[in-house]
């Protein structure tokens, strides 16, 4: 397990599994309350869970060492996350989860493009082909029905 816990693919797969659960559970929950209220409840619970995790693991002591640059980018990331969540819950409120989620996962395509443009990452022709398939697959699932 130690080897797996240090492996980014392990955590990425878990992220995908939890994201799938999020879509189904959020769809069930958002059907009972306004989308923005659902986002607030989700955010409050996540904040509590992560605060406990940071405290229990002793990571809180690193907070004073965070640089202004890191605060800036983490702050922008928080704004983007909040906007994403608000839009996602609104979409789930209005549409079927099986169609909303694939469009949301177009973020994979956007990340690839932005990582190349702003982070200097390079993708092979095979990787770009995969990104194209993701985009095509998302469009098929979301709009072909």
BELZI-V130587 format. One record per residue. N is the residue number from 1. RES is the residue in three letters. SS is DSSP state (helix for helix, strand for strand, loop for the rest). Layout:
n:N res:RES ss:SS
n:N res:RES ss:SS
This chain:
n:1 res:UNK ss:loop
n:2 res:UNK ss:helix
n:3 res:UNK ss:helix
n:4 res:UNK ss:helix
n:5 res:UNK ss:helix
n:6 res:UNK ss:loop
n:7 res:UNK ss:loop
n:8 res:UNK ss:helix
n:9 res:UNK ss:helix
n:10 res:UNK ss:helix
n:11 res:UNK ss:helix
n:12 res:UNK ss:helix
n:13 res:UNK ss:helix
n:14 res:UNK ss:helix
n:15 res:UNK ss:helix
n:16 res:UNK ss:helix
n:17 res:UNK ss:helix
n:18 res:UNK ss:helix
n:19 res:UNK ss:helix
n:20 res:UNK ss:helix
n:21 res:UNK ss:helix
n:22 res:UNK ss:helix
n:23 res:UNK ss:helix
n:24 res:UNK ss:helix
n:25 res:UNK ss:helix
n:26 res:UNK ss:helix
n:27 res:UNK ss:helix
n:28 res:UNK ss:helix
n:29 res:UNK ss:helix
n:30 res:UNK ss:helix
n:31 res:UNK ss:loop
n:32 res:UNK ss:loop
n:33 res:UNK ss:loop
n:34 res:UNK ss:loop
n:35 res:UNK ss:helix
n:36 res:UNK ss:helix
n:37 res:UNK ss:helix
n:38 res:UNK ss:helix
n:39 res:UNK ss:helix
n:40 res:UNK ss:helix
n:41 res:UNK ss:helix
n:42 res:UNK ss:helix
n:43 res:UNK ss:helix
n:44 res:UNK ss:helix
n:45 res:UNK ss:helix
n:46 res:UNK ss:helix
n:47 res:UNK ss:helix
n:48 res:UNK ss:helix
n:49 res:UNK ss:helix
n:50 res:UNK ss:helix
n:51 res:UNK ss:helix
n:52 res:UNK ss:helix
n:53 res:UNK ss:helix
n:54 res:UNK ss:helix
n:55 res:UNK ss:helix
n:56 res:UNK ss:helix
n:57 res:UNK ss:loop
n:58 res:UNK ss:loop
n:59 res:UNK ss:helix
n:60 res:UNK ss:helix
n:61 res:UNK ss:helix
n:62 res:UNK ss:helix
n:63 res:UNK ss:helix
n:64 res:UNK ss:helix
n:65 res:UNK ss:helix
n:66 res:UNK ss:loop
n:67 res:UNK ss:loop
n:68 res:UNK ss:helix
n:69 res:UNK ss:helix
n:70 res:UNK ss:helix
n:71 res:UNK ss:helix
n:72 res:UNK ss:helix
n:73 res:UNK ss:helix
n:74 res:UNK ss:helix
n:75 res:UNK ss:helix
n:76 res:UNK ss:helix
n:77 res:UNK ss:helix
n:78 res:UNK ss:helix
n:79 res:UNK ss:helix
n:80 res:UNK ss:helix
n:81 res:UNK ss:helix
n:82 res:UNK ss:helix
n:83 res:UNK ss:helix
n:84 res:UNK ss:helix
n:85 res:UNK ss:helix
n:86 res:UNK ss:helix
n:87 res:UNK ss:helix
n:88 res:UNK ss:helix
n:89 res:UNK ss:helix
n:90 res:UNK ss:helix
n:91 res:UNK ss:helix
n:92 res:UNK ss:helix
n:93 res:UNK ss:helix
n:94 res:UNK ss:helix
n:95 res:UNK ss:loop
n:96 res:UNK ss:loop
n:97 res:UNK ss:helix
n:98 res:UNK ss:helix
n:99 res:UNK ss:helix
n:100 res:UNK ss:helix
n:101 res:UNK ss:helix
n:102 res:UNK ss:helix
n:103 res:UNK ss:helix
n:104 res:UNK ss:helix
n:105 res:UNK ss:loop
n:106 res:UNK ss:loop
n:107 res:UNK ss:helix
n:108 res:UNK ss:helix
n:109 res:UNK ss:helix
n:110 res:UNK ss:helix
n:111 res:UNK ss:helix
n:112 res:UNK ss:helix
n:113 res:UNK ss:helix
n:114 res:UNK ss:helix
n:115 res:UNK ss:helix
n:116 res:UNK ss:helix
n:117 res:UNK ss:helix
n:118 res:UNK ss:helix
n:119 res:UNK ss:helix
n:120 res:UNK ss:loop
n:121 res:UNK ss:loop
n:122 res:UNK ss:loop
n:123 res:UNK ss:loop
n:124 res:UNK ss:loop
n:125 res:UNK ss:helix
n:126 res:UNK ss:helix
n:127 res:UNK ss:helix
n:128 res:UNK ss:helix
n:129 res:UNK ss:helix
n:130 res:UNK ss:helix
n:131 res:UNK ss:helix
n:132 res:UNK ss:helix
n:133 res:UNK ss:helix
n:134 res:UNK ss:helix
n:135 res:UNK ss:helix
n:136 res:UNK ss:helix
n:137 res:UNK ss:helix
n:138 res:UNK ss:helix
n:139 res:UNK ss:helix
n:140 res:UNK ss:helix
n:141 res:UNK ss:helix
n:142 res:UNK ss:helix
n:143 res:UNK ss:helix
n:144 res:UNK ss:loop
n:145 res:UNK ss:loop
